[in-house]
Amino acid sequence: MAKEKTLIGEITHYFPKAGAAVVKLEMPLKIGDKVKIVGGGKEIEQEITSMQIDRQPIEEGKVGNEVGVAVSEAVREGYKVYKAE
């Protein structure tokens, strides 16, 4: 039986020039966490290397926060962010 994926949040915005996405968190997220971004027929696995709220660097985002994170590929609104296994 496939293990249920742990949903961390959802992409609400993407900034192509900055290579960053805004994630509305449903679970805490920390620098160094490995995530899988799923949507539009693709799966992007990456480590969280930088995170910001209102352009201020943070180490950890809390439930309900909208955090900016660097992403390795273009993403779109509505893509889901899961904890990578």
N, CA, C and O of each residue as an XYZ file, in Angstrom:
340
protein
N       0.849     -1.198      0.000
C       0.000      0.000      0.000
C       0.884      1.247      0.000
O       1.837      1.322      0.775
N       0.586      2.217     -0.849
C       1.382      3.446     -0.939
C       1.192      4.280      0.321
O       0.084      4.432      0.836
N       2.313      4.816      0.799
C       2.277      5.651      1.998
C       1.648      7.001      1.633
O       1.951      7.567      0.582
N       0.788      7.502      2.490
C       0.135      8.790      2.261
C       1.188      9.899      2.285
O       2.015      9.956      3.195
N       1.153     10.767      1.293
C       2.091     11.889      1.261
C       1.694     12.916      2.308
O       0.512     13.103      2.596
N       2.693     13.578      2.874
C       2.442     14.618      3.866
C       2.419     15.970      3.162
O       3.445     16.435      2.665
N       1.239     16.603      3.120
C       1.085     17.897      2.462
C       1.645     18.993      3.354
O       1.239     19.138      4.507
N       2.588     19.771      2.806
C       3.151     20.895      3.536
C       2.395     22.174      3.203
O       2.163     23.010      4.076
N       2.014     22.323      1.941
C       1.295     23.541      1.560
C       1.030     23.586      0.075
O       1.185     22.596     -0.639
N       0.621     24.775     -0.379
C       0.249     24.965     -1.777
C       0.893     26.239     -2.294
O       0.985     27.238     -1.580
N       1.344     26.193     -3.559
C       1.935     27.378     -4.197
C       0.814     28.373     -4.496
O      -0.193     28.017     -5.109
N       0.993     29.621     -4.058
C      -0.017     30.649     -4.329
C       0.485     31.682     -5.335
O      -0.308     32.435     -5.901
N       1.812     31.722     -5.562
C       2.362     32.684     -6.516
C       3.746     32.228     -6.949
O       4.436     31.528     -6.207
N       4.152     32.623     -8.150
C       5.484     32.294     -8.642
C       6.121     33.550     -9.225
O       5.478     34.285     -9.975
N       7.371     33.793     -8.885
C       8.130     34.943     -9.396
C       9.225     34.423    -10.325
O      10.281     34.001     -9.853
N       8.988     34.448    -11.657
C       9.957     33.859    -12.571
C      11.340     34.510    -12.511
O      12.349     33.807    -12.567
N      11.405     35.840    -12.398
C      12.711     36.514    -12.372
C      13.522     36.103    -11.150
O      14.738     35.927    -11.235
N      12.853     35.951    -10.022
C      13.547     35.601     -8.769
C      13.741     34.093     -8.628
O      14.535     33.647     -7.800
N      13.016     33.300     -9.434
C      13.073     31.846     -9.289
C      12.567     31.430     -7.918
O      13.130     30.551     -7.265
N      11.485     32.086     -7.498
C      10.940     31.843     -6.159
C       9.432     31.667     -6.229
O       8.767     32.163     -7.138
N       8.912     30.947     -5.245
C       7.476     30.705     -5.166
C       6.993     31.033     -3.761
O       7.739     30.922     -2.788
N       5.725     31.442     -3.674
C       5.086     31.652     -2.374
C       4.300     30.396     -2.041
O       3.507     29.914     -2.850
N       4.528     29.865     -0.832
C       3.844     28.657     -0.376
C       3.013     28.996      0.846
O       3.539     29.504      1.836
N       1.703     28.717      0.782
C       0.841     28.859      1.969
C       0.973     27.568      2.753
O       0.602     26.497      2.272
N       1.506     27.675      3.968
C       1.861     26.485      4.745
C       0.687     25.896      5.514
O      -0.080     26.612      6.157
N       0.564     24.573      5.432
C      -0.388     23.812      6.248
C       0.359     23.012      7.302
O      -0.249     22.398      8.179
N       1.695     23.026      7.206
C       2.585     22.381      8.185
C       3.823     23.251      8.301
O       4.136     23.988      7.366
N       4.548     23.190      9.435
C       5.791     23.957      9.536
C       6.807     23.500      8.480
O       6.808     22.341      8.065
N       7.664     24.426      8.057
C       8.690     24.136      7.061
C       9.974     24.839      7.490
O       9.950     26.008      7.872
N      11.105     24.117      7.425
C      12.385     24.669      7.865
C      13.409     24.636      6.738
O      13.301     23.844      5.802
N      14.405     25.511      6.846
C      15.557     25.448      5.950
C      16.171     24.054      6.093
O      16.315     23.546      7.205
N      16.530     23.444      4.969
C      17.122     22.102      4.999
C      16.116     20.986      4.784
O      16.503     19.854      4.494
N      14.798     21.293      4.924
C      13.783     20.265      4.654
C      13.811     19.896      3.177
O      14.041     20.747      2.318
N      13.575     18.622      2.893
C      13.470     18.175      1.502
C      11.983     18.104      1.141
O      11.175     17.546      1.884
N      11.644     18.680     -0.012
C      10.243     18.729     -0.430
C      10.093     18.209     -1.851
O      11.056     18.120     -2.614
N       8.851     17.869     -2.178
C       8.489     17.474     -3.536
C       7.349     18.391     -3.961
O       6.310     18.448     -3.303
N       7.550     19.109     -5.065
C       6.520     20.004     -5.594
C       5.854     19.267     -6.752
O       6.520     18.844     -7.697
N       4.522     19.116     -6.667
C       3.797     18.300     -7.639
C       2.696     19.129     -8.295
O       1.905     19.789     -7.621
N       2.666     19.080     -9.626
C       1.608     19.768    -10.363
C       1.954     19.837    -11.827
O       3.121     19.725    -12.203
N       0.948     20.022    -12.655
C       1.165     20.194    -14.083
C       1.914     19.043    -14.732
O       2.619     19.233    -15.723
N       1.760     17.847    -14.172
C       2.406     16.677    -14.744
C       3.881     16.546    -14.384
O       4.578     15.686    -14.923
N       4.362     17.401    -13.468
C       5.760     17.240    -13.068
C       5.916     17.124    -11.563
O       5.062     17.549    -10.785
N       7.044     16.531    -11.182
C       7.416     16.405     -9.772
C       8.828     16.948     -9.636
O       9.752     16.467    -10.292
N       8.989     17.936     -8.795
C      10.301     18.540     -8.570
C      10.701     18.239     -7.130
O       9.998     18.610     -6.190
N      11.823     17.570     -6.970
C      12.301     17.285     -5.622
C      13.476     18.206     -5.336
O      14.392     18.313     -6.151
N      13.458     18.871     -4.192
C      14.537     19.796     -3.864
C      14.612     20.021     -2.362
O      13.706     19.663     -1.610
N      15.721     20.627     -1.949
C      15.905     21.003     -0.550
C      15.575     22.485     -0.423
O      15.859     23.271     -1.327
N      14.974     22.860      0.702
C      14.687     24.280      0.964
C      15.996     24.932      1.398
O      16.540     24.614      2.456
N      16.496     25.850      0.566
C      17.783     26.490      0.853
C      17.628     27.930      1.322
O      18.515     28.472      1.981
N      16.490     28.557      0.979
C      16.242     29.903      1.477
C      14.738     30.102      1.611
O      13.947     29.569      0.833
N      14.371     30.881      2.614
C      12.953     31.111      2.899
C      12.800     32.525      3.453
O      13.628     32.990      4.236
N      11.727     33.203      3.037
C      11.506     34.580      3.481
C      10.028     34.819      3.765
O       9.147     34.165      3.205
N       9.788     35.784      4.658
C       8.454     36.362      4.833
C       8.645     37.866      4.699
O       9.481     38.448      5.391
N       7.874     38.505      3.810
C       8.007     39.942      3.559
C       9.454     40.346      3.312
O       9.932     41.339      3.861
N      10.145     39.578      2.489
C      11.545     39.821      2.097
C      12.547     39.732      3.248
O      13.703     40.126      3.093
N      12.115     39.220      4.394
C      13.029     39.017      5.520
C      13.368     37.540      5.620
O      12.459     36.710      5.670
N      14.663     37.180      5.651
C      15.032     35.767      5.744
C      14.549     35.155      7.061
O      14.640     35.782      8.117
N      14.038     33.936      6.986
C      13.611     33.208      8.182
C      14.170     31.792      8.122
O      14.536     31.311      7.050
N      14.237     31.127      9.267
C      14.725     29.748      9.345
C      13.575     28.747      9.263
O      13.745     27.622      8.792
N      12.383     29.183      9.737
C      11.252     28.257      9.809
C       9.941     29.013      9.597
O       9.728     30.091     10.151
N       9.062     28.413      8.774
C       7.731     28.964      8.571
C       6.728     28.157      9.374
O       6.866     26.943      9.524
N       5.716     28.842      9.889
C       4.698     28.189     10.718
C       3.404     28.001      9.928
O       3.205     28.614      8.879
N       2.536     27.148     10.446
C       1.236     26.892      9.818
C       0.509     28.217      9.596
O       0.416     29.049     10.499
N      -0.006     28.400      8.374
C      -0.746     29.617      8.042
C       0.118     30.696      7.422
O      -0.407     31.607      6.782
N       1.452     30.618      7.598
C       2.355     31.594      6.972
C       2.329     31.429      5.460
O       2.083     30.338      4.947
N       2.585     32.521      4.757
C       2.871     32.450      3.321
C       4.336     32.807      3.197
O       4.730     33.949      3.433
N       5.145     31.822      2.824
C       6.593     32.001      2.772
C       7.084     31.956      1.336
O       6.550     31.222      0.504
N       8.107     32.751      1.057
C       8.764     32.710     -0.239
C       9.914     31.722     -0.161
O      10.720     31.782      0.767
N       9.999     30.820     -1.115
C      11.103     29.851     -1.155
C      11.712     29.841     -2.557
O      11.013     30.031     -3.553
N      13.022     29.616     -2.616
C      13.688     29.463     -3.906
C      13.285     28.119     -4.496
O      13.254     27.109     -3.793
N      12.973     28.108     -5.800
C      12.618     26.846     -6.462
C      13.552     26.620     -7.646
O      14.010     27.568     -8.283
N      13.826     25.351     -7.929
C      14.800     24.995     -8.961
C      14.213     25.024    -10.373
O      14.954     25.066    -11.356
N      12.877     25.002    -10.472
C      12.200     25.037    -11.778
C      10.958     25.904    -11.682
O      10.479     26.206    -10.589
N      10.440     26.305    -12.844
C       9.200     27.084    -12.872
C       8.046     26.257    -12.297
O       7.914     25.070    -12.594
N       7.220     26.893    -11.478
C       6.037     26.245    -10.897
C       4.840     27.159    -11.133
O       4.996     28.281    -11.614
N       3.661     26.684    -10.800
C       2.449     27.484    -10.987
C       1.595     27.474     -9.727
O       1.744     26.622     -8.852
N       0.692     28.453     -9.665
C      -0.279     28.483     -8.574
C      -1.035     27.170     -8.549
O      -1.377     26.621     -9.597
N      -1.297     26.665     -7.348
C      -2.083     25.438     -7.210
C      -1.245     24.178     -7.099
O      -1.755     23.136     -6.689
N       0.046     24.251     -7.461
C       0.914     23.072     -7.272
C       0.977     22.788     -5.775
O       0.953     23.706     -4.955
N       1.058     21.512     -5.432
C       1.115     21.092     -4.040
C       2.572     20.844     -3.620
O       3.390     20.381     -4.415
N       2.872     21.156     -2.378
C       4.207     20.935     -1.833
C       4.100     19.870     -0.745
O       3.385     20.037      0.242
N       4.832     18.769     -0.950
C       4.811     17.644     -0.022
C       6.182     17.460      0.609
O       7.193     17.903      0.063
N       6.207     16.802      1.765
C       7.465     16.398      2.351
C       8.030     15.276      1.485
O       7.312     14.336      1.144
N       9.316     15.370      1.125
C       9.942     14.317      0.317
C      10.264     13.149      1.229
O      10.700     13.337      2.365
N      10.043     11.927      0.719
C      10.304     10.725      1.540
C      11.770     10.416      1.558
O      12.189      9.447      2.191
